[in-house]
Amino acid sequence: MSPLLSWPHPTALWIWSDEWLPGETNARFRFEREFSKPAGECDSLILDITADSRYRLWVNGTWINDGPARSYADAPFFDSHPIGHLLTEGTNRLQVEVTSFGVDTFQSIRSQPGLLVGLRRDDRKSLLISDETWLASRVASHSTNTPRICCQLGFVEQVDLTIAPFTPRRATLAAKNNTDLSLQARDTKLLGATKRPFPTLLRRSSIQSVPPSWTFHIREHLSPFPRSINVHGFAGVLGTCLTVPHAMTITFLALGPVYSLSLNGRPVSHTVQQDLKRYTTTLEAGEHWLSLAICDRYDHITELTLGCVENQELTWSSPLDDGLSPWISTGPMWRADRDTNCRITRDGKIDESVDAFDQTRSCVAAGVESLASQTCAADFLRFCGHEAHPIPATHFAPEDVYFCVRTDEEIASSETNPSSLANSLTLQPGERVLLDLEDMTNGFFQTEIEAKSDFILDGYFFEHCHLTPTGCTIQYLHNEAKSYRNALRLKGTKGRSHFLSAQRRGFRYGLLTLRPGGDPITLHRPGVVESIYTPTRRATFQSSDENLNRIFRMSQRTLQLCMEDTFTDCPSYEQVFWVGDARIEGPCASLTFGAYDLTEHCLRLAAGSLRTLPLVAGQCPSGWDVLLPGYSSLWIMSVWEAYWQTGKTDLLHELWPAVESTLDTALKICTQQGLFSAPTWNFFDWAGLDQDQPTVLHISMLLAGSLEATRSFPDAIAPNGSPRSIRSQHTSFLALLFNLLPDADRKRAALHNCLHPPANTVTVGSPFAMHFLLEALLQEGQPEPVLKKIRDFWSPMVNANSPTCWEMLFTNGEPFPTRSHCHGWSASPVHLLPSIFFGLEILEPGWKKIRIIPRLLDLEYVDASVCTPWGLLTMHQKLNPDGSVHFDYKAPSEIQVIVAPSPITKTSDMPIEIA
């Protein structure tokens, strides 16, 4: 962390390259500066740096780190790197590669690109700054026109190692110099770098590839706001003439938002395999009209891909006969007036003018379906009139690595038994290998490649697969119609080259494919540079129940993999700071890693979302401006929780204006009955809750209003104020957790609903909601049910030998046990297990005074240590031969400890020695 509060180089200038094209996306430029080693002592030399969107820094060829921390466009963070130990006598070189996304993601909001650098000693005197003396060049080896990985992240990585990466010319001044910015020192740790090689080769097989396909940048082509990532409807029809040489059965493969695929005006039925749609039909020889209809409120989808298994026998052509593209399009058949999904104003009113396609979809769909039903190209063109036009080349991706990997067909396996992977691995052309890291990771793939001729190497990185005697079934990363293209393509030539990916990925398995043609290649030391938060302390848990020990270790590993410059939901799918998830991750990280800096940073970052939103955001900084009121309320609770963890009153003073603003707006949206009511995403759990309604009780409970719940705790309230029929555990445990029940009878009813839910009750569906249920039960003095639920809920993950905790626990016959196999909101056992057995209670903020309530329950011994602001607190208890329980602890001197050995539950009535 930097001790500075503001940018220390007032004369430094934002620089960029005159090769950049305005509006360009996925652009990457390299900047270089040579300099002499400064006279005098150099150990204290610090390089301060920031960039938009991302940078990678080298000093004399040594990779230092990537950055900066995610931020808002008007308040970027800068990083401070010690580099004195890397400098040599004579000439030294700084190299920085900067990637400008040019689009919104769930981690960044698009703004002007630029690089800002300053070199100083501790006295803050600038020794070198970014200016026009730097050299700059486009990184020509980096492919810019590639599909998006997903809406949350940037673009698929495609690198041509045969192209020289740097053709220098003078840097230019960036437009950012004309922008009023408030630069902030990074207030969290720089991420670590740990090399981890792949230890195991699981499968080796030959493959047959599907012929070339078409990948449309469908958001760019049809969305009313293509660079935004808000949810907007897409509507339009794409078409092409397909000539078949003889009668044949044809199979089309599609990824993305296909509303319908029609041939000669008739929709073709399809099957779905995870994210891949398969359309099979029989066609006579001759020309046929193929149309793709798109018409829905697609959830941020960016790409649409269509391929054909029999493509080598087919001819594709445009009815316009213009030679530009075989595909024509209607273009957008619907446009929104405003780029927003936020329907709440700061004065608490509902903005009825916001239309994300819900209100108008049925009318638009009628026109789309009429166009798609045209039986030939001539009829389509007559129906379209002058609106039909060729799809421009910029709206296609020339290559789609993920689609290639996704549709490869295994034709022969030469190795089907796992084997140890030596330092080197040789691939034959047309061969693929499946590598296993034997643990989840979060970082950058790397390898050295030795080749005798030109080659194309594809990689796909994922979390889970089912091994079979002849191969494996991969769980591809996807969600509904959204594919997560966690792939890369390397093109290389003769010689030996080193590759370090620029894309952060979460994965366990790597599927590497050498495309046909050319000679074999050899990969040396394939692996990952793991780049995550590195704690200085680490909590421990060890007991006589090895299953609980494994649950704790699994949860601790999960949590750390979801700690970057912010807490994230998961390393593989999104890498997004979801504010509500951090209500669990923050206290867990404080207790198990002492990561108070990351917790406080996330609280400040969330407060910053009020610069554009009426409530604290559900996820930020992000181009998606959706509101999750439940997460806004959880953020307020997180502020209070952080105060009790650290005792920092200045944090409360700093964040109070944001707390007050959020509460003021939320209370303006309440009904006459005092219930929060708004057309927002009223999410709390992936369960059958009635949370698509404007008025739902669990959101009001999270707002902690003075509510009076009924004995049956209905989950949602109808617009007329009457209870809905859906009933859930959620309102019961939230009512207990927030002390909303007015009398003992209702508390008993709520507790019974938590412990013994009646039939037809919606029960907890995710570890996220489970955490709050278990918190409520512990608060009500029910450690035994909490322990049982932890064993029941997390043991299936341990029994499956999962190294990390799952997002969900599918029990309805799904082919895979969960979606994300590493999810931060599932890490709560690191917090709950010490609380169960030692009843930890902070009595004064900052751990100045605490209470320990030891309870061994059904164990023979349990040892635990937890992090405090003053150091580790260690605790031990064991069952003596005479049936008594021995307990002792060691606490930092700054903590006053009260031990309560009296019986707490019906099973903890054994005598306790206090040592």
ZAMARGU-4260 file (C-alpha; in steps of 0.2 Angstrom, whole numbers, plus 5000, padded with zeros to 4 digits):
<rodrens>
0) 5000/5000/5000 | 5006/5018/4996 | 5008/5030/5011 | 5004/5044/4999 | 4986/5052/4998
5) 4988/5061/4982 | 4998/5060/4966 | 5016/5066/4969 | 5021/5071/4952 | 5012/5088/4947
10) 5022/5090/4931 | 5019/5072/4924 | 5007/5071/4909 | 4995/5058/4902 | 5002/5051/4886
15) 4996/5040/4872 | 4999/5036/4854 | 4994/5044/4838 | 4991/5027/4831 | 4975/5026/4841
20) 4959/5028/4832 | 4945/5037/4841 | 4931/5024/4846 | 4943/5010/4845 | 4940/4995/4856
25) 4953/4982/4863 | 4968/4993/4858 | 4985/4989/4866 | 5000/5000/4865 | 5018/4999/4872
30) 5027/5013/4880 | 5046/5014/4883 | 5058/5026/4891 | 5077/5023/4894 | 5085/5032/4908
35) 5101/5032/4918 | 5102/5026/4936 | 5100/5041/4947 | 5115/5046/4957 | 5115/5041/4976
40) 5105/5029/4985 | 5092/5020/4975 | 5084/5007/4986 | 5071/5020/4990 | 5066/5023/4972
45) 5047/5022/4969 | 5038/5021/4952 | 5020/5028/4953 | 5009/5023/4939 | 4991/5022/4933
50) 4983/5019/4916 | 4966/5017/4907 | 4961/5003/4906 | 4975/4991/4912 | 4994/4992/4912
55) 5008/4979/4913 | 5025/4985/4919 | 5042/4979/4916 | 5059/4986/4922 | 5074/4980/4913
60) 5064/4966/4906 | 5057/4960/4923 | 5039/4959/4925 | 5034/4970/4940 | 5015/4969/4941
65) 4998/4973/4932 | 4986/4987/4937 | 4979/4998/4942 | 4965/4995/4955 | 4948/4996/4948
70) 4941/5014/4950 | 4929/5027/4943 | 4934/5037/4928 | 4935/5053/4937 | 4945/5046/4952
75) 4958/5033/4946 | 4970/5024/4958 | 4988/5024/4955 | 5000/5011/4961 | 5018/5013/4969
80) 5031/5000/4965 | 5048/4999/4973 | 5061/4997/4958 | 5078/5003/4965 | 5084/4985/4967
85) 5081/4981/4949 | 5092/4996/4942 | 5109/4994/4935 | 5123/5006/4931 | 5121/5014/4914
90) 5105/5013/4904 | 5089/5006/4912 | 5073/5004/4903 | 5054/5005/4908 | 5042/4996/4897
95) 5023/4998/4900 | 5009/4989/4889 | 4992/4998/4891 | 4976/4990/4885 | 4961/5002/4882
100) 4945/4992/4882 | 4934/5006/4874 | 4919/4998/4881 | 4910/4996/4898 | 4913/4980/4908
105) 4908/4975/4926 | 4925/4981/4932 | 4928/4998/4923 | 4918/5012/4915 | 4924/5017/4898
110) 4934/5034/4897 | 4948/5042/4887 | 4964/5031/4887 | 4981/5036/4894 | 4996/5032/4904
115) 5003/5042/4918 | 5020/5038/4926 | 5032/5046/4939 | 5048/5040/4947 | 5054/5047/4964
120) 5063/5044/4980 | 5054/5044/4996 | 5056/5063/4997 | 5043/5064/4983 | 5055/5073/4971
125) 5051/5068/4953 | 5066/5060/4944 | 5057/5055/4929 | 5039/5058/4922 | 5028/5053/4908
130) 5029/5066/4894 | 5032/5067/4875 | 5050/5060/4877 | 5043/5043/4879 | 5042/5031/4864
135) 5025/5023/4860 | 5019/5010/4847 | 5004/4999/4844 | 5007/4981/4850 | 5004/4973/4833
140) 5005/4956/4839 | 4989/4959/4849 | 4973/4955/4839 | 4960/4969/4842 | 4945/4962/4833
145) 4941/4947/4844 | 4925/4942/4853 | 4921/4948/4871 | 4925/4935/4884 | 4909/4940/4892
150) 4900/4956/4897 | 4909/4957/4914 | 4926/4956/4906 | 4936/4962/4891 | 4941/4953/4875
155) 4947/4936/4870 | 4966/4935/4869 | 4974/4932/4852 | 4992/4935/4850 | 5003/4933/4835
160) 5021/4930/4842 | 5028/4931/4824 | 5025/4950/4823 | 5037/4961/4831 | 5028/4970/4846
165) 5037/4987/4846 | 5040/4999/4831 | 5044/5015/4841 | 5038/5033/4838 | 5036/5047/4849
170) 5021/5047/4862 | 5008/5060/4861 | 4999/5069/4875 | 4982/5061/4879 | 4965/5069/4880
175) 4965/5065/4898 | 4976/5080/4902 | 4960/5090/4898 | 4950/5081/4911 | 4948/5085/4929
180) 4953/5070/4938 | 4956/5066/4957 | 4970/5054/4958 | 4971/5043/4973 | 4984/5032/4980
185) 4980/5013/4980 | 4974/5009/4998 | 4975/4990/4996 | 4990/4978/4994 | 4998/4975/4977
190) 4994/4957/4971 | 5007/4944/4973 | 5014/4933/4960 | 5017/4914/4963 | 5022/4902/4949
195) 5012/4886/4949 | 5016/4873/4936 | 5003/4860/4929 | 5008/4844/4938 | 4996/4832/4929
200) 4992/4827/4911 | 4974/4820/4912 | 4970/4816/4893 | 4979/4816/4876 | 4968/4814/4861
205) 4967/4818/4842 | 4953/4830/4836 | 4942/4835/4821 | 4938/4853/4820 | 4921/4861/4814
210) 4925/4871/4798 | 4925/4890/4799 | 4910/4899/4807 | 4903/4917/4808 | 4904/4926/4824
215) 4894/4942/4824 | 4897/4956/4837 | 4879/4956/4839 | 4879/4969/4853 | 4889/4981/4841
220) 4877/4977/4827 | 4860/4978/4835 | 4861/4986/4852 | 4855/5004/4854 | 4870/5007/4865
225) 4884/4995/4859 | 4898/5001/4870 | 4887/5001/4886 | 4884/4985/4895 | 4867/4989/4902
230) 4853/4976/4898 | 4845/4982/4882 | 4834/4973/4870 | 4840/4967/4853 | 4829/4965/4838
235) 4833/4961/4820 | 4835/4948/4807 | 4851/4942/4799 | 4850/4932/4782 | 4860/4923/4769
240) 4858/4912/4754 | 4863/4894/4756 | 4867/4883/4741 | 4867/4864/4744 | 4875/4853/4731
245) 4864/4838/4734 | 4851/4832/4746 | 4858/4831/4763 | 4856/4832/4782 | 4864/4848/4789
250) 4868/4852/4807 | 4870/4870/4812 | 4878/4875/4828 | 4875/4891/4837 | 4881/4901/4852
255) 4872/4916/4858 | 4855/4925/4857 | 4846/4916/4843 | 4827/4919/4844 | 4824/4907/4829
260) 4834/4899/4815 | 4823/4897/4799 | 4826/4889/4782 | 4814/4895/4768 | 4803/4903/4782
265) 4801/4888/4793 | 4809/4888/4810 | 4821/4873/4813 | 4819/4865/4830 | 4835/4863/4841
270) 4842/4854/4856 | 4853/4863/4869 | 4870/4856/4876 | 4875/4868/4889 | 4878/4884/4880
275) 4878/4876/4862 | 4862/4875/4852 | 4861/4862/4838 | 4849/4863/4824 | 4847/4848/4812
280) 4837/4848/4796 | 4836/4840/4779 | 4838/4850/4763 | 4836/4847/4744 | 4849/4852/4732
285) 4848/4870/4727 | 4847/4888/4735 | 4839/4890/4752 | 4836/4906/4762 | 4842/4905/4780
290) 4837/4918/4793 | 4842/4921/4811 | 4830/4931/4821 | 4835/4940/4836 | 4822/4947/4848
295) 4823/4948/4867 | 4829/4957/4882 | 4846/4948/4881 | 4856/4949/4897 | 4871/4959/4891
300) 4875/4946/4877 | 4889/4953/4866 | 4892/4939/4853 | 4882/4927/4841 | 4891/4913/4832
305) 4884/4901/4819 | 4894/4886/4812 | 4889/4871/4801 | 4896/4854/4803 | 4895/4851/4784
310) 4901/4868/4779 | 4914/4862/4767 | 4900/4857/4755 | 4890/4872/4756 | 4890/4889/4747
315) 4885/4905/4757 | 4881/4921/4747 | 4872/4938/4749 | 4856/4941/4739 | 4863/4959/4737
320) 4877/4952/4726 | 4888/4966/4732 | 4904/4955/4736 | 4905/4963/4754 | 4898/4949/4765
325) 4887/4933/4763 | 4876/4940/4776 | 4863/4954/4776 | 4854/4962/4790 | 4839/4973/4794
330) 4849/4982/4807 | 4842/4987/4823 | 4823/4985/4824 | 4821/4993/4841 | 4831/5007/4850
335) 4830/5013/4868 | 4830/5032/4871 | 4842/5031/4886 | 4856/5020/4891 | 4851/5016/4909
340) 4843/5002/4919 | 4841/5012/4934 | 4822/5017/4936 | 4824/5026/4953 | 4828/5045/4955
345) 4837/5053/4969 | 4821/5060/4975 | 4813/5043/4977 | 4802/5043/4961 | 4800/5030/4948
350) 4806/5034/4931 | 4793/5027/4920 | 4802/5032/4904 | 4816/5019/4906 | 4812/5005/4894
355) 4824/4990/4893 | 4813/4981/4880 | 4800/4974/4892 | 4787/4986/4888 | 4788/4985/4869
360) 4795/4968/4865 | 4778/4960/4860 | 4775/4973/4846 | 4793/4972/4840 | 4792/4953/4840
365) 4778/4953/4828 | 4788/4962/4815 | 4804/4951/4818 | 4793/4935/4816 | 4785/4941/4800
370) 4803/4945/4792 | 4809/4928/4798 | 4795/4919/4790 | 4799/4925/4772 | 4802/4910/4761
375) 4815/4917/4750 | 4828/4931/4749 | 4817/4941/4736 | 4802/4941/4748 | 4814/4946/4762
380) 4821/4960/4753 | 4803/4966/4747 | 4797/4965/4765 | 4813/4975/4771 | 4814/4988/4758
385) 4829/4999/4759 | 4833/4994/4777 | 4842/4978/4772 | 4861/4980/4770 | 4877/4970/4771
390) 4884/4967/4788 | 4900/4977/4789 | 4917/4967/4792 | 4919/4977/4808 | 4904/4968/4815
395) 4912/4951/4812 | 4926/4943/4822 | 4938/4935/4810 | 4941/4921/4822 | 4932/4913/4837
400) 4944/4903/4847 | 4931/4897/4859 | 4919/4891/4846 | 4933/4881/4838 | 4937/4873/4855
405) 4919/4871/4860 | 4915/4861/4844 | 4930/4851/4842 | 4926/4832/4841 | 4937/4820/4849
410) 4941/4806/4837 | 4955/4796/4845 | 4963/4795/4863 | 4981/4790/4865 | 4981/4793/4884
415) 4966/4791/4895 | 4975/4788/4912 | 4982/4803/4922 | 5000/4804/4922 | 5013/4816/4930
420) 5018/4830/4919 | 5037/4833/4917 | 5044/4850/4913 | 5041/4848/4895 | 5026/4842/4884
425) 5026/4839/4866 | 5010/4841/4855 | 5007/4833/4838 | 4997/4843/4825 | 4979/4840/4827
430) 4981/4835/4845 | 4975/4841/4861 | 4980/4838/4879 | 4970/4841/4895 | 4981/4847/4910
435) 4975/4848/4928 | 4982/4860/4941 | 4974/4849/4955 | 4968/4865/4963 | 4959/4881/4958
440) 4969/4896/4953 | 4967/4914/4949 | 4981/4922/4938 | 4990/4922/4921 | 4994/4907/4910
445) 5012/4905/4905 | 5023/4894/4895 | 5038/4893/4884 | 5035/4886/4866 | 5048/4878/4856
450) 5043/4875/4837 | 5051/4870/4821 | 5039/4880/4810 | 5023/4890/4811 | 5010/4884/4823
455) 4993/4889/4830 | 4990/4884/4848 | 4973/4886/4856 | 4969/4886/4875 | 4953/4885/4885
460) 4953/4886/4904 | 4939/4880/4915 | 4934/4874/4932 | 4927/4856/4931 | 4924/4841/4920
465) 4918/4823/4922 | 4932/4810/4917 | 4926/4795/4907 | 4935/4779/4902 | 4937/4787/4884
470) 4939/4805/4887 | 4930/4819/4897 | 4914/4829/4898 | 4919/4847/4901 | 4907/4859/4910
475) 4909/4874/4899 | 4908/4891/4907 | 4891/4898/4903 | 4875/4905/4911 | 4859/4903/4901
480) 4863/4910/4883 | 4879/4918/4889 | 4895/4909/4884 | 4911/4914/4894 | 4924/4913/4881
485) 4939/4909/4893 | 4950/4905/4878 | 4966/4911/4870 | 4975/4908/4853 | 4994/4909/4850
490) 5002/4910/4833 | 5020/4907/4833 | 5035/4902/4822 | 5051/4893/4822 | 5062/4895/4838
495) 5059/4897/4856 | 5047/4910/4864 | 5040/4914/4881 | 5022/4918/4883 | 5014/4926/4898
500) 4995/4929/4896 | 4989/4947/4899 | 4971/4940/4904 | 4968/4936/4922 | 4959/4919/4923
505) 4951/4908/4936 | 4953/4889/4932 | 4959/4872/4937 | 4960/4864/4920 | 4969/4869/4904
510) 4964/4862/4887 | 4978/4865/4874 | 4975/4861/4856 | 4988/4862/4842 | 4979/4865/4826
515) 4983/4854/4811 | 4997/4858/4799 | 5015/4861/4802 | 5027/4851/4815 | 5025/4846/4833
520) 5029/4859/4846 | 5036/4857/4864 | 5029/4867/4879 | 5041/4870/4893 | 5034/4872/4911
525) 5016/4876/4906 | 5007/4884/4922 | 5001/4899/4929 | 5007/4914/4939 | 4994/4915/4953
530) 4990/4934/4956 | 4979/4937/4972 | 4979/4946/4988 | 4993/4940/4999 | 4989/4941/5018
535) 5002/4944/5031 | 4993/4933/5044 | 4982/4917/5042 | 4969/4910/5054 | 4969/4891/5057
540) 4957/4878/5062 | 4961/4860/5068 | 4949/4848/5076 | 4945/4829/5079 | 4933/4830/5064
545) 4944/4830/5048 | 4929/4834/5038 | 4927/4850/5047 | 4946/4854/5045 | 4944/4851/5026
550) 4929/4862/5025 | 4938/4876/5034 | 4954/4874/5022 | 4942/4873/5007 | 4933/4889/5012
555) 4949/4898/5016 | 4957/4894/4999 | 4940/4900/4991 | 4940/4916/5000 | 4958/4920/4995
560) 4955/4916/4977 | 4941/4929/4977 | 4952/4943/4984 | 4960/4954/4971 | 4960/4973/4972
565) 4943/4970/4978 | 4933/4956/4984 | 4925/4947/4969 | 4911/4934/4967 | 4922/4921/4958
570) 4938/4921/4948 | 4932/4911/4933 | 4915/4919/4928 | 4915/4937/4932 | 4929/4943/4944
575) 4916/4957/4949 | 4915/4966/4966 | 4897/4962/4971 | 4893/4973/4986 | 4881/4961/4994
580) 4894/4947/4993 | 4906/4957/5002 | 4895/4958/5017 | 4901/4939/5019 | 4918/4941/5012
585) 4923/4956/5022 | 4920/4949/5040 | 4927/4932/5034 | 4943/4940/5027 | 4945/4951/5042
590) 4944/4935/5054 | 4955/4923/5043 | 4967/4935/5035 | 4967/4951/5044 | 4962/4960/5027
595) 4955/4976/5035 | 4963/4986/5021 | 4953/4977/5007 | 4937/4978/5017 | 4939/4997/5020
600) 4944/4999/5002 | 4928/4990/4996 | 4917/5000/5007 | 4924/5016/5000 | 4923/5010/4982
605) 4904/5006/4985 | 4901/5023/4992 | 4909/5031/4976 | 4894/5023/4966 | 4883/5037/4973
610) 4891/5049/4961 | 4879/5043/4948 | 4866/5032/4957 | 4853/5036/4970 | 4857/5020/4981
615) 4874/5012/4983 | 4877/5000/4969 | 4875/4982/4969 | 4891/4980/4960 | 4904/4992/4955
620) 4913/5001/4947 | 4903/4995/4933 | 4895/5000/4916 | 4879/4992/4922 | 4869/5004/4933
625) 4856/4992/4940 | 4851/4993/4958 | 4850/4979/4971 | 4842/4988/4986 | 4846/4972/4997
630) 4864/4974/4993 | 4863/4993/4997 | 4857/4989/5014 | 4870/4975/5016 | 4883/4988/5012
635) 4877/4999/5027 | 4878/4984/5038 | 4896/4981/5032 | 4901/4998/5037 | 4895/4995/5055
640) 4903/4978/5055 | 4920/4985/5049 | 4919/4998/5063 | 4917/4984/5076 | 4932/4974/5068
645) 4944/4989/5067 | 4937/5002/5080 | 4941/5016/5067 | 4928/5030/5070 | 4936/5040/5056
650) 4929/5027/5044 | 4912/5029/5051 | 4914/5048/5049 | 4920/5046/5031 | 4906/5035/5025
655) 4892/5042/5035 | 4887/5054/5021 | 4885/5039/5009 | 4875/5029/5022 | 4864/5044/5025
660) 4861/5047/5007 | 4856/5029/5003 | 4844/5028/5018 | 4836/5045/5014 | 4833/5039/4996
665) 4827/5021/5001 | 4815/5028/5014 | 4807/5040/5001 | 4803/5024/4991 | 4793/5016/5005
670) 4774/5013/5004 | 4761/5019/5016 | 4763/5003/5025 | 4782/5006/5027 | 4788/4993/5015
675) 4801/4997/5002 | 4793/4996/4985 | 4803/4999/4968 | 4805/4991/4951 | 4823/4985/4955
680) 4832/4969/4956 | 4826/4963/4973 | 4838/4949/4973 | 4843/4940/4989 | 4845/4921/4985
685) 4845/4909/4970 | 4829/4901/4976 | 4810/4902/4972 | 4808/4918/4980 | 4795/4930/4973
690) 4808/4943/4971 | 4803/4950/4954 | 4790/4960/4962 | 4792/4979/4967 | 4787/4975/4985
695) 4795/4960/4994 | 4797/4958/5012 | 4815/4953/5013 | 4821/4969/5005 | 4811/4979/5018
700) 4819/4968/5032 | 4836/4971/5025 | 4832/4989/5026 | 4829/4985/5044 | 4813/4995/5045
705) 4801/4993/5060 | 4792/4979/5053 | 4779/4967/5061 | 4780/4950/5052 | 4766/4938/5053
710) 4768/4921/5060 | 4769/4913/5043 | 4781/4926/5036 | 4775/4928/5018 | 4789/4932/5007
715) 4781/4945/4996 | 4767/4958/4997 | 4755/4961/4982 | 4752/4978/4975 | 4736/4979/4985
720) 4745/4976/5002 | 4739/4958/5004 | 4751/4944/5007 | 4756/4933/4993 | 4755/4914/4993
725) 4774/4911/4993 | 4782/4908/5010 | 4800/4906/5014 | 4813/4904/5027 | 4821/4920/5022
730) 4809/4932/5031 | 4810/4921/5047 | 4829/4922/5049 | 4830/4940/5043 | 4817/4945/5056
735) 4827/4936/5069 | 4844/4942/5064 | 4838/4961/5064 | 4827/4959/5079 | 4811/4964/5070
740) 4799/4953/5080 | 4788/4961/5093 | 4785/4947/5105 | 4792/4930/5111 | 4778/4920/5102
745) 4783/4926/5085 | 4801/4924/5088 | 4798/4905/5093 | 4787/4904/5077 | 4802/4911/5066
750) 4814/4900/5075 | 4804/4885/5071 | 4802/4890/5053 | 4821/4891/5052 | 4824/4874/5060
755) 4809/4864/5054 | 4802/4873/5038 | 4784/4868/5034 | 4780/4859/5018 | 4779/4871/5003
760) 4791/4883/5011 | 4804/4891/5000 | 4820/4886/5009 | 4838/4892/5007 | 4845/4890/4990
765) 4863/4896/4990 | 4877/4897/5002 | 4874/4916/5002 | 4857/4915/5010 | 4863/4901/5021
770) 4876/4912/5029 | 4862/4924/5036 | 4852/4909/5041 | 4867/4902/5051 | 4871/4919/5058
775) 4853/4920/5065 | 4853/4903/5073 | 4870/4907/5082 | 4862/4923/5088 | 4848/4913/5095
780) 4860/4901/5104 | 4858/4886/5092 | 4876/4881/5088 | 4871/4862/5086 | 4859/4865/5071
785) 4872/4877/5064 | 4886/4864/5065 | 4874/4851/5057 | 4869/4862/5043 | 4888/4866/5039
790) 4891/4847/5038 | 4876/4844/5027 | 4879/4859/5016 | 4897/4859/5013 | 4902/4841/5015
795) 4896/4836/4997 | 4909/4848/4991 | 4922/4840/5001 | 4916/4823/4997 | 4918/4827/4978
800) 4936/4832/4982 | 4933/4850/4977 | 4947/4861/4982 | 4935/4876/4983 | 4917/4880/4988
805) 4903/4880/4976 | 4891/4894/4971 | 4876/4883/4973 | 4872/4865/4977 | 4861/4858/4963
810) 4851/4843/4969 | 4838/4842/4955 | 4847/4830/4943 | 4858/4843/4934 | 4873/4836/4925
815) 4885/4846/4935 | 4884/4849/4954 | 4885/4868/4953 | 4888/4883/4941 | 4904/4892/4948
820) 4915/4880/4957 | 4924/4894/4967 | 4913/4907/4974 | 4917/4919/4988 | 4900/4920/4996
825) 4902/4902/5000 | 4917/4904/5011 | 4908/4908/5027 | 4914/4892/5037 | 4930/4901/5040
830) 4920/4913/5051 | 4906/4901/5057 | 4917/4887/5063 | 4927/4897/5076 | 4911/4906/5081
835) 4902/4889/5084 | 4916/4881/5095 | 4922/4897/5104 | 4907/4909/5104 | 4917/4924/5099
840) 4909/4940/5103 | 4917/4958/5101 | 4911/4968/5116 | 4920/4984/5111 | 4925/4990/5094
845) 4942/4985/5088 | 4943/4969/5098 | 4948/4979/5114 | 4936/4968/5124 | 4929/4951/5119
850) 4920/4937/5126 | 4924/4918/5122 | 4911/4905/5125 | 4920/4888/5123 | 4909/4874/5118
855) 4916/4857/5112 | 4900/4850/5106 | 4903/4833/5099 | 4921/4835/5096 | 4936/4828/5106
860) 4947/4843/5103 | 4947/4859/5093 | 4961/4872/5090 | 4958/4888/5082 | 4967/4905/5079
865) 4959/4920/5072 | 4966/4937/5066 | 4963/4953/5076 | 4970/4971/5073 | 4982/4967/5087
870) 4988/4950/5081 | 4983/4932/5082 | 4971/4926/5095 | 4974/4907/5098 | 4961/4895/5107
875) 4962/4877/5112 | 4950/4865/5120 | 4950/4846/5122 | 4940/4833/5131 | 4949/4826/5146
880) 4949/4807/5151 | 4937/4811/5166 | 4924/4819/5154 | 4929/4837/5159 | 4934/4850/5146
885) 4951/4859/5146 | 4951/4876/5138 | 4965/4889/5136 | 4969/4904/5125 | 4983/4916/5121
890) 4978/4934/5116 | 4987/4950/5112 | 4990/4961/5127 | 4979/4974/5119 | 4963/4963/5121
895) 4953/4961/5137 | 4946/4944/5137 | 4931/4937/5146 | 4928/4919/5146 | 4911/4912/5150
900) 4912/4894/5154 | 4894/4892/5160 | 4883/4880/5151 | 4877/4888/5135 | 4867/4874/5127
905) 4859/4858/5132 | 4874/4848/5126 | 4888/4859/5134 | 4885/4855/5152 | 4902/4847/5155
910) 4914/4856/5167 | 4927/4867/5159 | 4944/4871/5166 | 4951/4888/5163 | 4970/4888/5160
</rodrens>
